[in-house]
Amino acid sequence: MSQTLSPLANEIYRQLVRHLKAGGDLISYADLARAVAKKVPAHHRSPSFHAALTELTEACRFNRVPALPAIVTRASANKPGSGYYAVAHPRAKTDDARIAAWTREHASVLENANAYPASL
């Protein structure tokens, strides 16, 4: 069984891997959308952009690599939006549990930067 990413999710993946391998540890939703929009139409507040991030999180889980969207954050808070937690850590029910789960996932993404293939 395999998953095929949508063009938007694929471009998000490509940009996140590029950012990560260049030494980046966090990127805002807006900055990511701007980078992605050079190839695929994207806006950081669009439902399709967030659906593609969900798709990418699910593909990372399927491929047994840390959820790469853990490096995408709200610029004002330097942490992900609520949609990330609902998909990546659905069993984390309190704010403290969500932040702890994200912190672990974020560290795992950084530690495994070289584990991400060219495409999922």
TAPE-V130334 format. One record per residue. PHI is phi in degrees with one decimal (NA if undefined). PSI is psi in whole degrees, -180 to 180 (* if undefined). D_FIRST is the distance of its C-alpha to the first C-alpha in Angstrom with 1 decimal. Layout:
<<PHI	PSI	D_FIRST> <PHI	PSI	D_FIRST>>
This chain:
<<NA	138	0.0> <-141.8	166	3.8> <-118.0	144	7.0> <-112.2	124	10.2> <-78.2	148	13.3> <-64.5	161	16.5> <-55.6	-40	19.4> <-66.6	-47	21.2> <-63.4	-38	18.5> <-63.5	-42	17.9> <-69.7	-37	21.7> <-61.0	-46	22.1> <-57.1	-49	19.7> <-57.9	-45	21.8> <-67.9	-40	25.0> <-67.5	-41	24.1> <-63.2	-43	23.2> <-59.3	-47	26.4> <-61.3	-45	28.4> <-64.0	-46	27.2> <-71.4	-17	27.8> <-85.8	3	31.2> <97.5	4	32.1> <-74.3	140	31.6> <-109.5	-26	31.0> <-140.1	152	31.1> <-145.2	139	30.9> <-76.6	157	32.1> <-55.6	-43	30.2> <-64.2	-46	33.0> <-64.7	-39	32.9> <-63.5	-47	29.1> <-61.1	-39	29.5> <-62.8	-43	32.4> <-65.7	-43	30.4> <-65.8	-39	27.5> <-64.1	-13	29.9> <-67.9	-23	31.2> <-119.0	-36	28.2> <-134.3	132	26.6> <-53.5	130	28.8> <-156.9	144	28.6> <-138.6	138	30.9> <-64.1	-15	30.5> <-105.7	2	31.6> <-78.6	143	29.5> <-58.2	-35	27.0> <-67.2	-34	24.5> <-65.3	-45	24.9> <-71.8	-33	24.2> <-64.5	-38	21.2> <-67.9	-36	19.8> <-64.8	-39	20.6> <-61.9	-47	18.8> <-57.4	-42	15.7> <-67.8	-41	16.1> <-59.4	-46	16.7> <-63.5	-39	13.6> <-66.5	-38	11.6> <-62.3	-45	13.9> <-60.3	-45	13.2> <-59.2	-39	9.4> <-90.4	6	10.4> <57.2	44	13.3> <-123.2	155	16.1> <-56.5	148	19.0> <-67.4	104	18.9> <-56.0	-34	20.7> <-60.4	-6	22.3> <-63.0	-16	24.5> <-90.9	-2	26.8> <-95.0	126	27.5> <-134.6	163	30.6> <-74.2	132	33.4> <-60.5	-34	36.2> <-76.2	-19	38.8> <-125.2	-11	37.3> <52.9	37	35.1> <-150.2	160	32.4> <-66.0	163	29.5> <-77.7	172	30.1> <-61.3	-30	29.4> <-61.5	-35	26.1> <-60.4	-48	24.6> <-64.1	-40	25.6> <-61.0	-35	24.3> <-90.1	-48	20.7> <-80.0	-32	20.7> <-138.9	62	23.2> <-64.0	-21	23.5> <-85.9	-10	25.4> <-79.1	111	28.0> <-99.6	-21	30.8> <-107.9	162	33.8> <-58.5	-43	34.5> <-62.1	-42	35.1> <-66.7	-40	31.8> <-65.1	-45	29.9> <-64.8	-41	31.8> <-63.8	-43	31.3> <-64.8	-43	27.5> <-63.7	-43	27.5> <-58.9	-43	29.9> <-64.6	-44	27.8> <-64.8	-44	24.6> <-58.5	-46	26.8> <-61.4	-39	28.2> <-66.3	-39	24.8> <-59.9	-48	23.8> <-64.0	-42	27.1> <-66.7	-28	26.9> <-108.8	27	23.5> <-53.4	-36	24.3> <-84.2	-3	23.7> <-84.7	-13	20.2> <-79.9	124	18.7> <-71.3	170	17.3> <-58.7	-32	18.7> <-149.5	156	15.8> <-98.9	*	12.6>>
